[in-house]
Amino acid sequence: MQQPSDHQPDLAMFSAILLEIYRLAREESLERFHHTVLECLRPQLHFDKAWWGRAAQAADGPHEHSSFLFGLPDHYIDDWKSIRQHDITVTRVHARPGLAVVVDMQGGDAPPQLQWLGQRHDIGELLCVIHIDPVTQLSDHLALYRHPGAPRFTTADCLLLSCLMPHLASTVAINQIRTLQALRETLSGPRLAMAVCDQHGTLHCAEPGFVDLLLTEWPQWTGPALPAGLSPQGHDGARLNIEARRISDLFLLTARYRCAMEQLSSRETDVARLFGEGLTYKDIARRLGMSPHTVRHHIRAIYAKLGIKGKAGIAHLLHQQAPFG
């Protein structure tokens, strides 16, 4: 039987890694997922630090939408942003999406700015790969770092990370969806749907019903960025209420369809229900223990709040259904 070489990773090991990261996607919390997966990869790729994130490509280079740092200080990203125009890694990985590249941050061919970043954060070589989402066009990137003087990354390391990266991007989505499903179980009401977005308002994943709900308020919306006027912090509109819960640099969004009848007081709702069923002012007054004049006052208030006229309009709203489910 042929043994794995520097150019041929152990397929049994690769299979074991995949099984583990998909298990973590199903079982680990959103807050801990990235850290736990990187700990799982360390025995095979022997890195000291890592940067796992998602970015959008702009004219002046990638703009980070979400990031997870492993063994690096929070200010690392700000340091990198100050020299990103000189980071040869960006050009190399975008020239070969899906294929990992090795860069010596303190090597002679590295720009002085990149050497400075490596020296500042005690980094020698890095191994980096990107995966571009075909829908959002956001790039998932993973950069693994080794200390100066550590063994160099090998061809097998490059091949292993290249093969893993599509699965890592997929498990992030699985983990987010599982988080939504778990949170949904704590919520009530059939007229709600959930999604995950980043701080720039780009949807990372969403239940199908979430898209349907957004279209009730913004019929021309196409995505994947949230509609103009809807911030990641939430929304309180005429037809839709969206609550946001921040987890790290992502937002869990819960959208609820707001029926027009919800604008009425409990007494106005009672009057509207009976009026929509065909009862007269006198019948409603007798049923609810109030005067016909008070019933007439409630009907006027209902018309004003709902922007409708006539018994048929009220009857229609009483039987109005949510846009899905």
KOLNU-700536 format. One record per residue (C-alpha): residue number from 1; residue in one letter; x, y, z. Coordinates in nm, 4 decimals, always signed. Layout:
<rs>
+-----+------+----------+----------+----------+
|  nr | rest |       c1 |       c2 |       c3 |
+-----+------+----------+----------+----------+
| NUM |    a |        X |        Y |        Z |
...
+-----+------+----------+----------+----------+
</rs>
This chain:
<rs>
+-----+------+----------+----------+----------+
|  nr | rest |       c1 |       c2 |       c3 |
+-----+------+----------+----------+----------+
|   1 |    m |  +0.0000 |  +0.0000 |  +0.0000 |
|   2 |    q |  +0.1375 |  +0.3428 |  -0.0971 |
|   3 |    q |  +0.2223 |  +0.5625 |  +0.2030 |
|   4 |    p |  +0.1341 |  +0.9344 |  +0.2254 |
|   5 |    s |  +0.4159 |  +1.1643 |  +0.1176 |
|   6 |    d |  +0.4889 |  +1.5336 |  +0.1438 |
|   7 |    h |  +0.2664 |  +1.5769 |  -0.1644 |
|   8 |    q |  -0.0066 |  +1.3328 |  -0.0591 |
|   9 |    p |  -0.1926 |  +1.3923 |  +0.2698 |
|  10 |    d |  -0.3278 |  +1.0991 |  +0.4662 |
|  11 |    l |  -0.6854 |  +1.0509 |  +0.3422 |
|  12 |    a |  -0.7891 |  +0.8764 |  +0.6630 |
|  13 |    m |  -0.6713 |  +1.1790 |  +0.8597 |
|  14 |    f |  -0.8519 |  +1.4140 |  +0.6194 |
|  15 |    s |  -1.1742 |  +1.2138 |  +0.6599 |
|  16 |    a |  -1.1415 |  +1.2250 |  +1.0394 |
|  17 |    i |  -1.0988 |  +1.6039 |  +1.0329 |
|  18 |    l |  -1.4094 |  +1.6456 |  +0.8170 |
|  19 |    l |  -1.6193 |  +1.4275 |  +1.0454 |
|  20 |    e |  -1.5057 |  +1.6299 |  +1.3458 |
|  21 |    i |  -1.5643 |  +1.9769 |  +1.2014 |
|  22 |    y |  -1.9124 |  +1.8803 |  +1.0778 |
|  23 |    r |  -1.9877 |  +1.7426 |  +1.4242 |
|  24 |    l |  -1.8734 |  +2.0706 |  +1.5764 |
|  25 |    a |  -2.0914 |  +2.2636 |  +1.3306 |
|  26 |    r |  -2.3949 |  +2.0755 |  +1.4615 |
|  27 |    e |  -2.3073 |  +2.0846 |  +1.8304 |
|  28 |    e |  -2.0838 |  +2.3831 |  +1.9108 |
|  29 |    s |  -2.2158 |  +2.7292 |  +1.9961 |
|  30 |    l |  -2.1809 |  +3.0147 |  +1.7495 |
|  31 |    e |  -1.9510 |  +3.1959 |  +1.9950 |
|  32 |    r |  -1.7091 |  +2.9024 |  +2.0305 |
|  33 |    f |  -1.7266 |  +2.7382 |  +1.6879 |
|  34 |    h |  -1.4255 |  +2.9030 |  +1.5193 |
|  35 |    h |  -1.1987 |  +2.8547 |  +1.8205 |
|  36 |    t |  -1.2887 |  +2.4877 |  +1.8619 |
|  37 |    v |  -1.2413 |  +2.4100 |  +1.4919 |
|  38 |    l |  -0.8977 |  +2.5757 |  +1.4889 |
|  39 |    e |  -0.7961 |  +2.3727 |  +1.7928 |
|  40 |    c |  -0.9044 |  +2.0665 |  +1.5962 |
|  41 |    l |  -0.6796 |  +2.1641 |  +1.3016 |
|  42 |    r |  -0.3668 |  +2.2495 |  +1.5037 |
|  43 |    p |  -0.2327 |  +1.8936 |  +1.5435 |
|  44 |    q |  -0.2261 |  +1.8501 |  +1.1650 |
|  45 |    l |  -0.1184 |  +2.1977 |  +1.0475 |
|  46 |    h |  +0.0955 |  +2.2988 |  +1.3488 |
|  47 |    f |  +0.0208 |  +2.6721 |  +1.3479 |
|  48 |    d |  +0.0646 |  +2.9115 |  +1.6378 |
|  49 |    k |  -0.1853 |  +3.1829 |  +1.5447 |
|  50 |    a |  -0.4701 |  +3.2242 |  +1.2980 |
|  51 |    w |  -0.7080 |  +3.4740 |  +1.1389 |
|  52 |    w |  -1.0377 |  +3.3356 |  +1.0075 |
|  53 |    g |  -1.2798 |  +3.5820 |  +0.8567 |
|  54 |    r |  -1.5068 |  +3.6989 |  +0.5791 |
|  55 |    a |  -1.4458 |  +4.0012 |  +0.3582 |
|  56 |    a |  -1.5846 |  +4.1903 |  +0.0601 |
|  57 |    q |  -1.3511 |  +4.2892 |  -0.2203 |
|  58 |    a |  -1.3337 |  +4.6636 |  -0.2896 |
|  59 |    a |  -1.1211 |  +4.8841 |  -0.5129 |
|  60 |    d |  -0.8743 |  +4.9468 |  -0.2317 |
|  61 |    g |  -0.8583 |  +4.5818 |  -0.1237 |
|  62 |    p |  -1.0619 |  +4.3500 |  +0.0997 |
|  63 |    h |  -1.2897 |  +4.5020 |  +0.3628 |
|  64 |    e |  -1.3495 |  +4.2792 |  +0.6636 |
|  65 |    h |  -1.7110 |  +4.1900 |  +0.7427 |
|  66 |    s |  -1.6407 |  +3.9460 |  +1.0264 |
|  67 |    s |  -1.3241 |  +3.8144 |  +1.1865 |
|  68 |    f |  -1.2071 |  +3.5616 |  +1.4420 |
|  69 |    l |  -0.8537 |  +3.5909 |  +1.5777 |
|  70 |    f |  -0.6743 |  +3.2944 |  +1.7322 |
|  71 |    g |  -0.3725 |  +3.3773 |  +1.9467 |
|  72 |    l |  -0.3606 |  +3.7335 |  +1.8113 |
|  73 |    p |  -0.4548 |  +4.0626 |  +1.9844 |
|  74 |    d |  -0.7632 |  +4.2546 |  +1.8739 |
|  75 |    h |  -0.5493 |  +4.5350 |  +1.7301 |
|  76 |    y |  -0.3919 |  +4.2957 |  +1.4783 |
|  77 |    i |  -0.6637 |  +4.3776 |  +1.2229 |
|  78 |    d |  -0.6062 |  +4.7517 |  +1.2626 |
|  79 |    d |  -0.2324 |  +4.6937 |  +1.2179 |
|  80 |    w |  -0.3005 |  +4.4891 |  +0.9058 |
|  81 |    k |  -0.5377 |  +4.7534 |  +0.7665 |
|  82 |    s |  -0.2587 |  +5.0097 |  +0.7968 |
|  83 |    i |  -0.0384 |  +4.8045 |  +0.5581 |
|  84 |    r |  -0.2931 |  +4.6064 |  +0.3531 |
|  85 |    q |  -0.1994 |  +4.7874 |  +0.0306 |
|  86 |    h |  +0.1449 |  +4.6300 |  +0.0702 |
|  87 |    d |  +0.0329 |  +4.2794 |  +0.1681 |
|  88 |    i |  +0.1362 |  +4.0509 |  -0.1201 |
|  89 |    t |  -0.0779 |  +3.7747 |  +0.0327 |
|  90 |    v |  -0.3965 |  +3.9463 |  -0.0853 |
|  91 |    t |  -0.2876 |  +3.9524 |  -0.4495 |
|  92 |    r |  -0.1643 |  +3.5947 |  -0.4415 |
|  93 |    v |  -0.4713 |  +3.4335 |  -0.2845 |
|  94 |    h |  -0.7134 |  +3.6278 |  -0.5050 |
|  95 |    a |  -0.5148 |  +3.5232 |  -0.8110 |
|  96 |    r |  -0.5772 |  +3.1589 |  -0.7120 |
|  97 |    p |  -0.9010 |  +3.1304 |  -0.5120 |
|  98 |    g |  -0.9275 |  +2.7943 |  -0.3426 |
|  99 |    l |  -0.5519 |  +2.7274 |  -0.3492 |
| 100 |    a |  -0.3441 |  +2.7922 |  -0.0381 |
| 101 |    v |  -0.0306 |  +3.0035 |  -0.0675 |
| 102 |    v |  +0.2713 |  +3.0403 |  +0.1615 |
| 103 |    v |  +0.4217 |  +3.3817 |  +0.2382 |
| 104 |    d |  +0.7274 |  +3.4508 |  +0.4525 |
| 105 |    m |  +0.6333 |  +3.7745 |  +0.6293 |
| 106 |    q |  +0.9949 |  +3.8356 |  +0.7271 |
| 107 |    g |  +1.1547 |  +3.7066 |  +0.4066 |
| 108 |    g |  +1.3660 |  +3.9157 |  +0.1734 |
| 109 |    d |  +1.0918 |  +3.9343 |  -0.0928 |
| 110 |    a |  +0.8306 |  +4.0634 |  +0.1546 |
| 111 |    p |  +0.7610 |  +4.4396 |  +0.1466 |
| 112 |    p |  +0.8978 |  +4.6315 |  +0.4469 |
| 113 |    q |  +0.5447 |  +4.6998 |  +0.5696 |
| 114 |    l |  +0.4631 |  +4.3279 |  +0.5771 |
| 115 |    q |  +0.7948 |  +4.2565 |  +0.7491 |
| 116 |    w |  +0.6985 |  +4.5153 |  +1.0113 |
| 117 |    l |  +0.3644 |  +4.3390 |  +1.0717 |
| 118 |    g |  +0.5422 |  +4.0050 |  +1.1081 |
| 119 |    q |  +0.7975 |  +4.1437 |  +1.3508 |
| 120 |    r |  +0.5324 |  +4.3270 |  +1.5535 |
| 121 |    h |  +0.3276 |  +4.0084 |  +1.6035 |
| 122 |    d |  +0.6093 |  +3.7497 |  +1.6087 |
| 123 |    i |  +0.5078 |  +3.5866 |  +1.2797 |
| 124 |    g |  +0.7387 |  +3.4160 |  +1.0332 |
| 125 |    e |  +0.5512 |  +3.2243 |  +0.7652 |
| 126 |    l |  +0.1814 |  +3.2273 |  +0.6913 |
| 127 |    l |  -0.0369 |  +2.9816 |  +0.5029 |
| 128 |    c |  -0.3502 |  +3.1434 |  +0.3561 |
| 129 |    v |  -0.6459 |  +3.0414 |  +0.1382 |
| 130 |    i |  -0.9758 |  +3.2049 |  +0.0365 |
| 131 |    h |  -1.3114 |  +3.0620 |  -0.0664 |
| 132 |    i |  -1.5508 |  +3.2914 |  -0.2561 |
| 133 |    d |  -1.9235 |  +3.2517 |  -0.1909 |
| 134 |    p |  -2.0993 |  +3.2354 |  -0.5297 |
| 135 |    v |  -2.4115 |  +3.4152 |  -0.3977 |
| 136 |    t |  -2.2770 |  +3.6943 |  -0.1771 |
| 137 |    q |  -1.9356 |  +3.7192 |  -0.3493 |
| 138 |    l |  -1.7865 |  +3.7522 |  -0.0015 |
| 139 |    s |  -1.4566 |  +3.5714 |  +0.0483 |
| 140 |    d |  -1.4004 |  +3.3431 |  +0.3447 |
| 141 |    h |  -1.0321 |  +3.3484 |  +0.4331 |
| 142 |    l |  -0.8154 |  +3.1511 |  +0.6722 |
| 143 |    a |  -0.4568 |  +3.2522 |  +0.7458 |
| 144 |    l |  -0.2426 |  +3.0255 |  +0.9664 |
| 145 |    y |  +0.0761 |  +3.1684 |  +1.1165 |
| 146 |    r |  +0.3982 |  +3.0171 |  +1.2506 |
| 147 |    h |  +0.6625 |  +3.1786 |  +1.4682 |
| 148 |    p |  +0.9941 |  +3.2799 |  +1.3092 |
| 149 |    g |  +1.2287 |  +2.9807 |  +1.2974 |
| 150 |    a |  +0.9461 |  +2.7235 |  +1.3042 |
| 151 |    p |  +0.9449 |  +2.4477 |  +1.0372 |
| 152 |    r |  +0.8216 |  +2.5757 |  +0.7039 |
| 153 |    f |  +0.4781 |  +2.4985 |  +0.5653 |
| 154 |    t |  +0.4958 |  +2.2093 |  +0.3194 |
| 155 |    t |  +0.3264 |  +2.1262 |  -0.0085 |
| 156 |    a |  +0.1128 |  +1.8775 |  +0.1855 |
| 157 |    d |  +0.0062 |  +2.1548 |  +0.4248 |
| 158 |    c |  -0.1011 |  +2.3672 |  +0.1263 |
| 159 |    l |  -0.2977 |  +2.0810 |  -0.0259 |
| 160 |    l |  -0.4654 |  +1.9943 |  +0.3042 |
| 161 |    l |  -0.5796 |  +2.3526 |  +0.3711 |
| 162 |    s |  -0.6946 |  +2.3944 |  +0.0104 |
| 163 |    c |  -0.9117 |  +2.0825 |  +0.0407 |
| 164 |    l |  -1.0441 |  +2.1803 |  +0.3821 |
| 165 |    m |  -1.1422 |  +2.5394 |  +0.3057 |
| 166 |    p |  -1.4707 |  +2.4737 |  +0.1158 |
| 167 |    h |  -1.5787 |  +2.2509 |  +0.4039 |
| 168 |    l |  -1.4819 |  +2.5116 |  +0.6621 |
| 169 |    a |  -1.6946 |  +2.7719 |  +0.4814 |
| 170 |    s |  -1.9807 |  +2.5228 |  +0.4644 |
| 171 |    t |  -1.9623 |  +2.4346 |  +0.8334 |
| 172 |    v |  -1.9780 |  +2.8034 |  +0.9294 |
| 173 |    a |  -2.3139 |  +2.8234 |  +0.7485 |
| 174 |    i |  -2.4324 |  +2.4988 |  +0.9089 |
| 175 |    n |  -2.3373 |  +2.6259 |  +1.2527 |
| 176 |    q |  -2.5241 |  +2.9533 |  +1.1941 |
| 177 |    i |  -2.8371 |  +2.7744 |  +1.0736 |
| 178 |    r |  -2.8279 |  +2.5375 |  +1.3719 |
| 179 |    t |  -2.7993 |  +2.8406 |  +1.6003 |
| 180 |    l |  -3.1072 |  +2.9921 |  +1.4359 |
| 181 |    q |  -3.3012 |  +2.6695 |  +1.4785 |
| 182 |    a |  -3.2066 |  +2.6427 |  +1.8458 |
| 183 |    l |  -3.3048 |  +3.0045 |  +1.9100 |
| 184 |    r |  -3.6298 |  +2.9613 |  +1.7189 |
| 185 |    e |  -3.7361 |  +2.6901 |  +1.9647 |
| 186 |    t |  -3.7333 |  +2.9544 |  +2.2392 |
| 187 |    l |  -3.9593 |  +3.1894 |  +2.0433 |
| 188 |    s |  -4.3327 |  +3.1732 |  +1.9840 |
| 189 |    g |  -4.5522 |  +3.2665 |  +1.6925 |
| 190 |    p |  -4.5818 |  +3.1238 |  +1.3414 |
| 191 |    r |  -4.5216 |  +3.4556 |  +1.1651 |
| 192 |    l |  -4.1507 |  +3.4891 |  +1.2282 |
| 193 |    a |  -3.8261 |  +3.3945 |  +1.0560 |
| 194 |    m |  -3.4588 |  +3.4366 |  +1.1351 |
| 195 |    a |  -3.1281 |  +3.5245 |  +0.9710 |
| 196 |    v |  -2.7627 |  +3.6021 |  +1.0415 |
| 197 |    c |  -2.5984 |  +3.9180 |  +0.9085 |
| 198 |    d |  -2.2715 |  +4.0989 |  +0.9672 |
| 199 |    q |  -2.2033 |  +4.4528 |  +1.0863 |
| 200 |    h |  -2.2105 |  +4.5789 |  +0.7267 |
| 201 |    g |  -2.5651 |  +4.4488 |  +0.6743 |
| 202 |    t |  -2.4792 |  +4.1541 |  +0.4489 |
| 203 |    l |  -2.6835 |  +3.8381 |  +0.5067 |
| 204 |    h |  -2.4723 |  +3.5304 |  +0.5754 |
| 205 |    c |  -2.7613 |  +3.2862 |  +0.6034 |
| 206 |    a |  -3.1392 |  +3.3134 |  +0.6321 |
| 207 |    e |  -3.4453 |  +3.0978 |  +0.6651 |
| 208 |    p |  -3.6581 |  +3.1058 |  +0.3462 |
| 209 |    g |  -3.9391 |  +3.2812 |  +0.5311 |
| 210 |    f |  -3.7061 |  +3.5677 |  +0.6253 |
| 211 |    v |  -3.6717 |  +3.6658 |  +0.2603 |
| 212 |    d |  -4.0505 |  +3.6522 |  +0.2172 |
| 213 |    l |  -4.0962 |  +3.8821 |  +0.5161 |
| 214 |    l |  -3.8471 |  +4.1394 |  +0.3892 |
| 215 |    l |  -4.0316 |  +4.1492 |  +0.0575 |
| 216 |    t |  -4.3548 |  +4.2544 |  +0.2323 |
| 217 |    e |  -4.1815 |  +4.5772 |  +0.3410 |
| 218 |    w |  -3.9352 |  +4.6170 |  +0.0500 |
| 219 |    p |  -4.0925 |  +4.4528 |  -0.2599 |
| 220 |    q |  -3.7977 |  +4.5470 |  -0.4860 |
| 221 |    w |  -3.5296 |  +4.4064 |  -0.2553 |
| 222 |    t |  -3.2948 |  +4.1457 |  -0.4055 |
| 223 |    g |  -3.0160 |  +4.0988 |  -0.1456 |
| 224 |    p |  -2.7732 |  +3.9797 |  -0.0194 |
| 225 |    a |  -2.7254 |  +4.3194 |  +0.1507 |
| 226 |    l |  -3.0104 |  +4.4235 |  +0.3781 |
| 227 |    p |  -3.2520 |  +4.6783 |  +0.2263 |
| 228 |    a |  -3.1677 |  +5.0458 |  +0.2553 |
| 229 |    g |  -3.3228 |  +5.1747 |  +0.5751 |
| 230 |    l |  -3.2804 |  +4.8447 |  +0.7580 |
| 231 |    s |  -2.9766 |  +4.8410 |  +0.9843 |
| 232 |    p |  -2.8241 |  +4.5310 |  +1.1487 |
| 233 |    q |  -2.9449 |  +4.6734 |  +1.4810 |
| 234 |    g |  -3.3100 |  +4.6107 |  +1.3919 |
| 235 |    h |  -3.6199 |  +4.7696 |  +1.2401 |
| 236 |    d |  -3.9684 |  +4.8732 |  +1.3461 |
| 237 |    g |  -4.1770 |  +4.9297 |  +1.0345 |
| 238 |    a |  -4.5367 |  +4.9407 |  +0.9240 |
| 239 |    r |  -4.5545 |  +4.5717 |  +0.8339 |
| 240 |    l |  -4.2416 |  +4.4258 |  +0.9871 |
| 241 |    n |  -4.0602 |  +4.4230 |  +1.3191 |
| 242 |    i |  -3.6999 |  +4.2989 |  +1.3253 |
| 243 |    e |  -3.5133 |  +4.2416 |  +1.6486 |
| 244 |    a |  -3.1335 |  +4.2042 |  +1.6510 |
| 245 |    r |  -2.9115 |  +4.0194 |  +1.8950 |
| 246 |    r |  -2.5365 |  +4.0701 |  +1.8649 |
| 247 |    i |  -2.2982 |  +3.7742 |  +1.8978 |
| 248 |    s |  -1.9348 |  +3.8709 |  +1.8501 |
| 249 |    d |  -1.9308 |  +4.0668 |  +1.5213 |
| 250 |    l |  -2.2460 |  +3.9039 |  +1.3811 |
| 251 |    f |  -2.6163 |  +3.9770 |  +1.4379 |
| 252 |    l |  -2.8990 |  +3.7272 |  +1.4822 |
| 253 |    l |  -3.2106 |  +3.8821 |  +1.3275 |
| 254 |    t |  -3.5672 |  +3.7819 |  +1.4156 |
| 255 |    a |  -3.8326 |  +3.9191 |  +1.1799 |
| 256 |    r |  -4.2004 |  +3.9213 |  +1.2731 |
| 257 |    y |  -4.4873 |  +4.0112 |  +1.0424 |
| 258 |    r |  -4.7005 |  +4.2849 |  +1.1912 |
| 259 |    c |  -5.0700 |  +4.2465 |  +1.1081 |
| 260 |    a |  -5.2514 |  +4.5783 |  +1.0750 |
| 261 |    m |  -5.4984 |  +4.4683 |  +1.3417 |
| 262 |    e |  -5.2163 |  +4.4714 |  +1.5973 |
| 263 |    q |  -5.2375 |  +4.8512 |  +1.5978 |
| 264 |    l |  -5.5786 |  +4.8375 |  +1.7692 |
| 265 |    s |  -5.6500 |  +4.8345 |  +2.1417 |
| 266 |    s |  -5.8141 |  +4.5242 |  +2.2853 |
| 267 |    r |  -6.1536 |  +4.7050 |  +2.2974 |
| 268 |    e |  -6.1174 |  +4.8274 |  +1.9393 |
| 269 |    t |  -6.0294 |  +4.4742 |  +1.8322 |
| 270 |    d |  -6.3480 |  +4.3414 |  +1.9907 |
| 271 |    v |  -6.5562 |  +4.6067 |  +1.8142 |
| 272 |    a |  -6.3810 |  +4.5438 |  +1.4805 |
| 273 |    r |  -6.4331 |  +4.1675 |  +1.5066 |
| 274 |    l |  -6.8073 |  +4.1997 |  +1.5698 |
| 275 |    f |  -6.8514 |  +4.4741 |  +1.3096 |
| 276 |    g |  -6.6665 |  +4.2629 |  +1.0541 |
| 277 |    e |  -6.8988 |  +3.9737 |  +1.1312 |
| 278 |    g |  -7.1951 |  +4.1919 |  +1.0272 |
| 279 |    l |  -7.3361 |  +4.3082 |  +1.3589 |
| 280 |    t |  -7.4978 |  +4.6543 |  +1.3788 |
| 281 |    y |  -7.3880 |  +4.9328 |  +1.6126 |
| 282 |    k |  -7.6767 |  +4.8471 |  +1.8454 |
| 283 |    d |  -7.5931 |  +4.4741 |  +1.8433 |
| 284 |    i |  -7.2279 |  +4.5454 |  +1.9212 |
| 285 |    a |  -7.3244 |  +4.7893 |  +2.1981 |
| 286 |    r |  -7.5522 |  +4.5287 |  +2.3536 |
| 287 |    r |  -7.2904 |  +4.2519 |  +2.3231 |
| 288 |    l |  -7.0057 |  +4.4590 |  +2.4737 |
| 289 |    g |  -7.2081 |  +4.6570 |  +2.7278 |
| 290 |    m |  -7.1507 |  +5.0031 |  +2.5844 |
| 291 |    s |  -7.3579 |  +5.2724 |  +2.4118 |
| 292 |    p |  -7.4039 |  +5.2854 |  +2.0312 |
| 293 |    h |  -7.2324 |  +5.6252 |  +2.0419 |
| 294 |    t |  -6.9197 |  +5.4651 |  +2.1949 |
| 295 |    v |  -6.9285 |  +5.1925 |  +1.9299 |
| 296 |    r |  -6.9460 |  +5.4600 |  +1.6591 |
| 297 |    h |  -6.6455 |  +5.6355 |  +1.8194 |
| 298 |    h |  -6.4455 |  +5.3085 |  +1.8160 |
| 299 |    i |  -6.5328 |  +5.2444 |  +1.4509 |
| 300 |    r |  -6.4066 |  +5.5898 |  +1.3515 |
| 301 |    a |  -6.0824 |  +5.5265 |  +1.5424 |
| 302 |    i |  -6.0423 |  +5.1893 |  +1.3688 |
| 303 |    y |  -6.0854 |  +5.3465 |  +1.0256 |
| 304 |    a |  -5.8272 |  +5.6139 |  +1.1097 |
| 305 |    k |  -5.5681 |  +5.3704 |  +1.2454 |
| 306 |    l |  -5.6009 |  +5.1142 |  +0.9671 |
| 307 |    g |  -5.6537 |  +5.3543 |  +0.6780 |
| 308 |    i |  -5.9675 |  +5.1750 |  +0.5582 |
| 309 |    k |  -6.3354 |  +5.2461 |  +0.5131 |
| 310 |    g |  -6.6379 |  +5.0246 |  +0.5448 |
| 311 |    k |  -6.7257 |  +4.6901 |  +0.6948 |
| 312 |    a |  -6.5677 |  +4.5020 |  +0.4032 |
| 313 |    g |  -6.2278 |  +4.6554 |  +0.4769 |
| 314 |    i |  -6.2423 |  +4.5452 |  +0.8380 |
| 315 |    a |  -6.3590 |  +4.1972 |  +0.7385 |
| 316 |    h |  -6.0652 |  +4.1679 |  +0.4975 |
| 317 |    l |  -5.8114 |  +4.2580 |  +0.7656 |
| 318 |    l |  -5.9692 |  +4.0150 |  +1.0100 |
| 319 |    h |  -5.9075 |  +3.7334 |  +0.7655 |
| 320 |    q |  -5.5673 |  +3.8586 |  +0.6485 |
| 321 |    q |  -5.3023 |  +3.5903 |  +0.6633 |
| 322 |    a |  -4.9301 |  +3.6226 |  +0.7267 |
| 323 |    p |  -4.7188 |  +3.6206 |  +0.4092 |
| 324 |    f |  -4.5959 |  +3.2667 |  +0.4720 |
| 325 |    g |  -4.6703 |  +2.9607 |  +0.6838 |
+-----+------+----------+----------+----------+
</rs>
